[in-house]
Amino acid sequence: MDSAPLHVESVLALAPDVPAAKVARTLARVPSWQLLGMNAHAVWGEFKGSTLYQVRASIHDLGFKCTCPSHKQPCKHALALLLLAAQQGGDLPQADPPGWVTDWLSQREKRAAARQERAQASSGPDVKAQARRAERRKEQVDVGLDSLELWSQDIIRQGLAALGSQRKAFWDAQAARLVDAQAPALAARVRRIGELVHTSANWPERVLAELGKLTLLVQAYRSIDTLDPPLQADVRHSIGWTLTKEAVLTQGDHVNDHWLVVSQRTYVEDRLRVRRTWLQGVNTRRDALELSYAANGATFDKIGKPGQLVWGTMAFWPSACPQRALLCDGAIVSSSQPVGLGGAVSVGRFLDQVSLKLSHQPWLDLFPCTLHSVTPVRLGADRWVIAETSNQALPLSKGEHWRLLAVSGGQPLDLAGEWDGTSLAPHAALIDGALYRLIEDS
Amino acid sequence: MPSLLDVAIQGTAQAGVEHLEVPAPLSELFAPAAMLTVEQRMLIAAGAQAVIQLAGGQSIHCTQRMPIAPPDILPECSPVVAQHLHRVLLLVGHGPWVTECILSPDASHPWLSCKVLAEALGWVSDRSQRLPNWLLPLALASKPPQLRRCLRPVLGERGRWLASFNLEWTWAAPVGTGATGIDVLAAVWNTGTTAERIAALEAGRSIDAGQARGWLESTWHTDPAALRAKSVAALATGLTLADEDFLERALDDRSLEVRVESASLLRTLVGSRFSLRMRERARLLVSGSHKRGKLVLHFHLDPDVLHMDSAARDFVRTSNSLTGSSPAGWIQDVLAATPLAQWEQQLEATPEAITQAACDTDWADALFAGWSLSAHVFGDGSWADLLLPYWWSQAAGPPRTDILGPEVAFIPALVRLLPSNAAERLALSLLDAQEEAEKRHLRQLLESMPQPWSETFGRTYVGMLRAYARSFVNNPPTIGSTELPPNTHIAAVALPPSCFAAALQPWMLPEAKTMASIAWRVGVDALVRIVSIRQSIWEGLP
């Protein structure tokens, strides 16, 4: 198995807190250990604490096990052992692992194989029952879409002007029907359309556009068999079918790279904390959107902070224009200094990229944007643009962008954000090698 | 032909549309779907049009640029300190809600945040450092005046440059540039909202006080009373005798609020006709004689004498003022506008003898209120330690309906005028107070006396707190038998850095068995958390 090189900083990045990292450094000395050994797969050793602890770690994915009673994971012993392996490398004795290490390794292999099997055979155990469930869901979705179409047509028949006096319940009722029909993603779209009413002068135009895209989606679903498989996946996803992590891992594209965490935003949605992170492949220039959800005070999986590099593989959701992805196990978050926004392009080139993406997947509504050497300009209250030296400019999202102006000082910078087709929401700026966050968590 | 949008807004039923004509390439969408209703066709066309528009997005042309910020000489403070300041800035509110703070001593309280922040900014400034650029918008949006004073030295060139683009940040902008240029400000005065006009007037006063007063005069007769009052108050910036004629005229304004603000400014304008009139009234109003070596005060409350030629204008009071339009009110107003030193000359007595004699009169409240106001207006703390006991004694007595508020209003102002060693000496004498009234005085003293405390006082306070806490370990406090941990919320922001280590030593606290012991634990916990934050900032600065 290929593995990223083992670095001290990658090991320290695993530490649950600063004190643990500090203590681990003090324990990472050869004389403190007995039976130290290493081979191509693992590193192991015994540490004498209040009793003798057996510590082992995988050098492929930094998995570990220690017999100490610590609740902190990884414990200081596991961290210290990995630090030793990172610092000493080939100087540690190469040996055959003792039984407690081989047992552990073989158990891990078995568990990994079982996981793989479960993922591959997730539809396996009862194919008929699954098919019946799928058929039943399809029928429910069909009913839901019929109702949605009638509802949308009725809006056009009555006129968009009539929406101005509709209460929230009007939208919620249709959304609820779609949830009942097992089309939750469409339900969310309906709610979002409802939120557009009276929020801007051109809301009827925006509502019409969104209702139109919703209708296109329904039409696409009606003839889904005629679409290419990746676009089929997009349509199904946009209706509300979800994929398990295992399914994404087995069906999605896997891209190995050094990923720069470009921007990150945490917010609350439907009582869940949501973390939205854009990453960019340093070599592949691929953009990846990692979405994580946490409920009841749970913590998010580690993915790094803006400006940090993540070494590992991202598995993309199947799509005609893959954007959403998850970070595969074994990725290592670097604590090194930020690097440049390598994928930064000109305004014109970026708009070309948007066109291309839409030609593949017409329901995309947010596009990662990384622009090179642009200057923020305030044209008036709440009216900002980002302009490049050729005077080509893009409007910035509604609101003030003082932090962007503060870090730019009127000088050009590299900028990362999200384009929604009409304006750019700036998320991060790179100046003199330093990445600045432009958004606050909510 | 009406557009798709026009028909959609009106509704196909209203518009009587039965067939939809759409231009290519949209029309190609319908060829294989001839059975679609007109509404379906409209929706598909609208969806396709939306995608086409999105895909064909065009950039706009912009030749405008912001001016380049001048380079900064000061280095930025460390990222660790910046992160602390960021967190505290986010918590800062708009006022000293001390009462809430006592009820809920919590590290995230806005008042505490404001104190911690002001101190930390002072440390950054002392080290000739500045805030990092990314933090500037949040800092510039701060509203409390005491915070703005602390922010100014650490904004750097970038902060001043940034402030010049936002009218609400003119307090930090370099005078006379960008949004604070005198012509821009004049335009804002003529066309802005009330808040913008007041901000422009204040900024204008700091550039050219006379010109800015001219703006005010130019719209005086058309501005509403509330704005006139705020405008007069804004003249405090750059106030000189050149403003006197205008303020004297404002004393004749039909609005009471305007007259009150004018009198308030004229009172502080040394050498003004108003000030001279009041001093003359003071001379006529109170005289003294000595009987058996003791000073006796005499009052000449003849309205004709007191009023002289402009009484109605000078004795202007708000409807909710304490003593109303009465002899007591006249005494208070006259004394408030008279420097304290005049009384030592006029009565040929020491401040001790004068205040002692005042206690023996029927006008004690008015006299002490007037002197307290005078001390505040002229920044004269020489009588503060003599005036304070009077207000404390009033507070200890039965509730007074006629002077509601003086205890609250005067005591902090007087304490702030005390030299720090005098205030600490006074606080030390009350530190182990048992009487409720004394405990209240101690809290008032601690709240208002100069911070940070001296190391000696800080260590004494921490020692006392620890002794209290130890005494409760085997004998948990109960409501009624003892009180909340004494003033930990104040100590949390007032202890000097040299006392941080002493405050952060492990505490022996009573078990959380009673409400009082829980309160103790919460109070000490807040103290420890806030001192920890302050220590982190302190240690993060080289």
Interface residues (C-beta under 8 A of the other chain):
Chain A: E149 S152 Q153 D154 I156 R157 Q158 G159 L160 A161 A162 P204 E205 L208 A209 E210 L211 G212 K213 L214 T215 L216 Q219 V347 G348 L351 V354 S355 L358 S359 P362 T375 P376 V377 R378 L379 V385 A387 N391 Q392 A393 L394 P395 W402 R403 L405 A406 V407 S408 G409 G410 Q411 G421 T422 Y436 R437
Chain B: L4 L5 A8 I9 Q10 G11 T12 A13 Q14 A33 T37 E39 Q40 M42 L43 I44 A45 A46 G47 A48 Q49 A50 V51 Q53 L54 A55 G56 G57 Q58 S59 I60 H61 C62 T63 Q64 R65 M66 P67 I68 A69 N133 W134 L136 P137 L140 R158 W161 L162 F165 N166
